[in-house]
Amino acid sequence: MTTPSPTDAAPSPEKAGTRLDDGTRATLDAELERLRAGASGWARRTLPARRALLLKVRAAVGVVAADWVRIAADSKGLPAGHPLRGEEWLAGPYAAIVALDAYAATLDRLARGESPLAGIRFGTAPGGRAVVPTSPRDATDNLLLSGYTTEVWLRPGVTPAHATDAAGLAARHPSSSGGVGLVLGAGNVTAIPFLDVLYELLAFNRVALLKLNPTQDALLPVLAKALAPLTGPGYVRIVRGGGGIGAYLTRHTAIDHVHITGSEATFRAIVGGGLDVPITAELGGVSPIIVAPGRWSRADLRFQAEHIATMRLHNSGHNCIAGQVVLVSGDWDQRVEFERELHAAFARTPQRAVWYPDSEKRLHGVREAYPDAVWSAGDTRAIVRGTGEIETTEYFAPVLGIIELAGTGQTFVDAAVAHANERLTGTLGAHVLVDPRTQRSLGRGFEEAIARLEYGTVAINAWTAFGFLTPTATWGAFPGGTVDDAPSGIGVVHNALLLDDVERTVVRGPFRPFPRSLGRSRFSLLPKPPWFVTSRTGAAVSEGFARFRIDGHWGRLAVTLVRAFGA
């Protein structure tokens, strides 16, 4: 997820305004020396032993979960009792627990000499692509995430047999060390640094030095406890500090690889500052929301307006997965009513702090670029109309754009796909909202349009965050990024099935919630999903879902599910 403030690294300590003293350098050198020794130890760890460590980390996450959420929510200006505090349960401990479970399952299969894809029934997608269904994986997924699925499309030409043989990545050869990796942690979502460290260890056999973003410094004690089973033996170490420390580490001879979740500006500073090792990155972008015109009920208009508000306003807009540009048909006879509902949903979403560094500066830029913007929530969030800066600048703030395109049916969908690919910066994630009847009328043309969307995650009647949160899905830019041209990054993360040759993840969700999903082509038990920013019970239900993932207590889950119906 993009973190625009370039605090992770800079071209040099001097340019970052921090000349490291000898003591700081010595401390960092000692941490890297310990990791060098830890790399040998990790290579000696068998897959069952690695799985056992993951289960210890899982237990530790359960112990610190409440503190994790409290510290994260407080740091973002969400006091106790705030209706949006549940975001931190899903984007923190929940994400950590489901990832640990998924990785543990993969290691178990590999240890038994099986591919993580053994027994999988592959699907197909346009262009001869093989498709791996990645969720739901069990009854719990089917219950908590009812109606939502994820699938990974492999690159054209990759066969199911090849994918099955390649699944496991470096974990197929655990004794071959990947050396020491530097993870420059994200500053916006608390699970990201945790997840990125796991991927280094498990996908590449690489021990990791995690350098926290300064916005996450308050979580250091929590992360230290959660990762203690890995930090103790020297498989992971955690440091904090500003750009000077990041710059020193990226050029350190003990580092074999760099991974950053941050801004393209920070990425440019790193690769332009004399980087001599490979780098992977997740850099965000401008995410489209394509609204296919159809015949929507009033309830449909309201629900999907709240859906879009969630895509933009979750975490106060400080997400790379935030939808930023709504592409809507100017020929849709319900466009005016839809936009009215969208403005209303934006305005009634609970107010919260715009907390990420430099957000006020970005909002000021919006006021100058779009003087006719409609502001709400005490002038802290805006909806703008028209093309321009909204298409090329990831605002990383609560700002949503609306752009009208001509046409209906397949003509509109094709035009919207072309506009997203050609006019919007980045390739991280795209959304398509389409009612079942319209989707059926489009037939094969709809899936072909999805195939033409050049994005690493495409969400149909869902938010791309669902793909981010699903550990067996992949998360990253569309393939093709290089150190010279990587608007949304290079490589993927999460990917708990350890798939190779990945092109994208596709998320599919229900157009209508329960009970309006009854008798529909995609049924869902969920009334209003707890991650919606307009959910009245979202905080309690999100916490309940996370606690169930931690302890598996069905009795308490039953209470949570009852609360979900009060959304």
C-alpha angles and dihedrals in degrees: 000000000000119000105188099193104090096227099125098072144341136195093268140351089249094054090046088058093244122103103192116232122227093257093055092047091049091051092051092045090052092051091052092047089054090050091050088058090043091055090064091048093050090052089055092052112102120223093256089051091050090049090051089054091051090054089053089052088049091055090048092052089053090054095050098035097104092047090046091056095041094052093043094048093046091050089055095049096255106137124203109289096025109143093229096052089099089074088078092056092056097038093045127028095010092055091046095050098047090048093051091049092049094047091047090054091050093049090049092055093046091049089055090053094255130127115245084238097053109134094011115140106222122215131203135239133189115295094036093287119162113229126210114203104221106174150071092039101170146003092279091058090048091053104040096037099032114178096013124110137174130203133179119225112210122216116279111276096025108126126213090245092054092046092050092050094046097046111112097048111201092350086077086070104034096168092062106090121221092200124225124333129197115219114197100201128226119251101212113050118042099213094056099081090045093051094044091054091051091052092052091053099043106032098040107019086240123145113220143223107205114206108194122222108243090244088065099048093109089063094057095100091049095048091045090056094043093050096037094113087060101036094051096064091041098254092121132021128183128213134172135206144101137287095298093062091045091052093048092051097046090059097040115123091225091064117092100178140011128213121185134184103193146082129327088240091059090045090053091050091053099046092040093051098071103282110180101180134067118277135201123191148180109209108166125225144192107306120207127217108203111201109199109209116242142133106295127181120230088257090052091052092050095045095048091044088056088045091057092044087056092050090056106031103042108115086009090290094299094130133106085212091060116121107237110171124045112205108202134171115254086204095057108114090213096050096105092048091047093051091048089055091046093055090047092051091049092051098046096048107111113269118248141166121284091224112165116106115269093012093127090055091053092048089051088054089054091053090054096044096043111029090171094057116135110235129198142167093052093318092300098117132040144192116206132187129218140030130293130073093009088068098051107030122070099217096193086204138090096288124126127188129207120203124182121218128183127251142039135240117009091347091062095042092052092047092049093050091050091047092050094048096044106032108031122078117241140016105233104110143351134187132211123191113195132157117235095248093052092046091052091049091054091054117175090353090074095058090044089054090051089052090054093054103102098211133121092230125026117189120198112199088343141081118259087235086078088065091047091052095046106087096202091055121081125244125202147079125309108274119273104064117140135181087262097047118021109136091167101017144260128284133356138271137198096037095144092183086061094229124184129210094030122174104177149327119243119203120197124193140170118279089211129037127226128320092020088054090068111118091007128127091253112037122200131184091202115102101194112351112246092235091064109111089223096055111122092205098034095115095052095040094047090051091047092051091049094047090050090053087052102045107013092224105164095189094059090043089058089058090049092052091052089053090050090065089060092064 
